[in-house]
Amino acid sequence: MPRRLLHPSTLPSLLALSLAAGWAWREVVHAQEAKATIASKTVIVDDVAMSVYRDEGKPVGKVGVYFDGPTELCSSLVTGRFVIDPGKSPHPPHVHPDEEVLIVESGHGSIFVDGKTTKVGPGSVMFSAPNVPHNITSDGPEPVVFYFMKWLPRQGK
């Protein structure tokens, strides 16, 4: 008489166990990929690593990010500093669902927002509502340095 090696319920149990393990692994990976809520703190400019920013593969300046992640009231908050090389722009006019504020620290350029171009210099501020075309260009002989903040509110808040 042939001897059975596995109980009839063993194969379905192994299949269920492997599916559960795969699902659990997926959840662990997803949790690791999710950004942690931004903690209250102060960041000084010397602590912000600046990296080369490229548009269509060509360098147009440097960018550093202070904060990037969710907050208690925002699903996404990004704030940083950008140094645009003279005669350059980080990108053509674009839109995104975030609201955005841009504050010019130094240099001279032009900001396009909602169909209007304005000459800007130190102390100029731009606000862009969601999905409104906007961009900034360095028009002078020196770089334009600006700070930016973009945010998306949490749904239902």
GIVENFEN-V925319 format. One record per residue. N is the residue number from 1. RES is the residue in three letters. D_CENTER is the distance of its C-alpha to the mean C-alpha in Angstrom with 2 decimals. Layout:
N:RES:D_CENTER / N:RES:D_CENTER
This chain:
1:MET:67.41 / 2:PRO:63.80 / 3:ARG:61.55 / 4:ARG:58.05 / 5:LEU:55.31 / 6:LEU:52.65 / 7:HIS:53.07 / 8:PRO:52.20 / 9:SER:49.26 / 10:THR:47.74 / 11:LEU:45.89 / 12:PRO:44.18 / 13:SER:43.33 / 14:LEU:41.80 / 15:LEU:39.78 / 16:ALA:38.51 / 17:LEU:37.73 / 18:SER:35.76 / 19:LEU:33.74 / 20:ALA:33.03 / 21:ALA:32.02 / 22:GLY:29.66 / 23:TRP:28.06 / 24:ALA:27.78 / 25:TRP:26.16 / 26:ARG:23.57 / 27:GLU:22.79 / 28:VAL:22.56 / 29:VAL:20.12 / 30:HIS:17.92 / 31:ALA:18.14 / 32:GLN:17.18 / 33:GLU:14.02 / 34:ALA:12.95 / 35:LYS:11.05 / 36:ALA:13.61 / 37:THR:13.85 / 38:ILE:13.12 / 39:ALA:16.64 / 40:SER:18.34 / 41:LYS:18.80 / 42:THR:19.05 / 43:VAL:17.31 / 44:ILE:19.37 / 45:VAL:18.43 / 46:ASP:20.48 / 47:ASP:18.35 / 48:VAL:15.13 / 49:ALA:15.19 / 50:MET:14.79 / 51:SER:14.34 / 52:VAL:15.58 / 53:TYR:13.42 / 54:ARG:15.20 / 55:ASP:15.89 / 56:GLU:18.23 / 57:GLY:18.89 / 58:LYS:20.08 / 59:PRO:18.80 / 60:VAL:18.09 / 61:GLY:17.07 / 62:LYS:15.08 / 63:VAL:11.75 / 64:GLY:11.22 / 65:VAL:8.69 / 66:TYR:10.78 / 67:PHE:8.99 / 68:ASP:6.02 / 69:GLY:7.71 / 70:PRO:10.44 / 71:THR:13.35 / 72:GLU:16.86 / 73:LEU:16.35 / 74:CYS:12.71 / 75:SER:11.24 / 76:SER:7.72 / 77:LEU:7.58 / 78:VAL:5.54 / 79:THR:8.43 / 80:GLY:9.72 / 81:ARG:12.64 / 82:PHE:13.44 / 83:VAL:16.94 / 84:ILE:18.02 / 85:ASP:21.20 / 86:PRO:24.23 / 87:GLY:24.61 / 88:LYS:21.08 / 89:SER:18.07 / 90:PRO:14.47 / 91:HIS:14.92 / 92:PRO:17.44 / 93:PRO:17.17 / 94:HIS:14.56 / 95:VAL:13.71 / 96:HIS:11.09 / 97:PRO:11.94 / 98:ASP:10.16 / 99:GLU:12.56 / 100:GLU:11.85 / 101:VAL:14.08 / 102:LEU:14.71 / 103:ILE:17.55 / 104:VAL:19.58 / 105:GLU:21.04 / 106:SER:23.30 / 107:GLY:24.44 / 108:HIS:25.28 / 109:GLY:23.72 / 110:SER:23.18 / 111:ILE:20.61 / 112:PHE:20.90 / 113:VAL:20.00 / 114:ASP:21.76 / 115:GLY:24.43 / 116:LYS:25.40 / 117:THR:25.00 / 118:THR:25.63 / 119:LYS:26.56 / 120:VAL:24.63 / 121:GLY:25.22 / 122:PRO:24.67 / 123:GLY:24.03 / 124:SER:22.86 / 125:VAL:20.20 / 126:MET:18.46 / 127:PHE:17.38 / 128:SER:16.06 / 129:ALA:16.69 / 130:PRO:14.91 / 131:ASN:15.76 / 132:VAL:17.50 / 133:PRO:17.55 / 134:HIS:16.57 / 135:ASN:16.19 / 136:ILE:17.68 / 137:THR:20.26 / 138:SER:22.11 / 139:ASP:25.76 / 140:GLY:27.67 / 141:PRO:29.01 / 142:GLU:26.51 / 143:PRO:22.71 / 144:VAL:20.71 / 145:VAL:18.67 / 146:PHE:16.30 / 147:TYR:13.94 / 148:PHE:11.19 / 149:MET:9.96 / 150:LYS:8.27 / 151:TRP:9.34 / 152:LEU:10.81 / 153:PRO:14.14 / 154:ARG:15.49 / 155:GLN:18.13 / 156:GLY:21.57 / 157:LYS:20.75
